[in-house]
Amino acid sequence: MSETGEGKTRLGGIRAGRESQWPPAPNFPKDAFIGTARYYAQYRPPYPNSLLDDLRIRADITEEGRLLDLASGPGRIALALAPYFREVWAVDQEREMIDIGCEQAKGAGVTNVQWIVNRAEDLEAPSRFFNLITIGEAFHRLDQRIITLRTLDWLETGGSLAILWYVNFWRGNEGWQQLATDVVSKWTGRRTGTRSEQIAHPVPFKKVLETYGFEHVAEYEFRVRHVWTLDALVGFLYSTSGVSKHALGDKAEDFEADFRSSLIAFDSCGQYEETARFGYLFGSSPSH
């Protein structure tokens, strides 16, 4: 997709001399999330209403607006925000994710979402078309330079970009969380929480947005108590690229048995509480 003349003028000076400083495009396997879509839709904690309401107000959304959800997965953001927009595009490179999203939309009676199988970097969309663009827990998996430039082109003047995140449960300090990390490490050979397996804290992303022209960039965090069941914990792990059934291969059944027995030995109630941390990084397209 080529940039508009206006975009070239606005971004040319910013871009000069910065390319060598930019992080390289990620090189994640294309099949990293194979077999995870149904687990993703069922077991990933939903973004809290407090966050979504705050985002809608901050972005000044009206029912006549358009939303683009990039790397949408099965539509956790797209479906939650669809009632507040006249039109939503949900874009993901995984056919399985889009199929599950379509299935969920049909079950919920949501009809204003256009589901698109495509890499976010390859999407063709009109300039100045969207009021809000969202990316949920996936910006680290995208070519940040390309995506930042294209979102600036796709957004209407004064439109908004929001990068949403959830701090995975294994980063907590509760005893059960540390135990869960140990069990996963034993079966995968690596510690959960490495950069290749989870979203990094979005502070570096702030510099990315500011460097290429977004304004009023700021981060907003929301904390809620969340209670996990064993089924939900296992399902969440199977929704990740590093601990999916595909990644575990023939070890999946033994891993799950070990994980369940270890957590039950720690606390036989089968329920595990955390203070879940959600948030989003917000930036505005230049208003001039």
Disulfide bonds with the S-S distance in Angstrom:
none
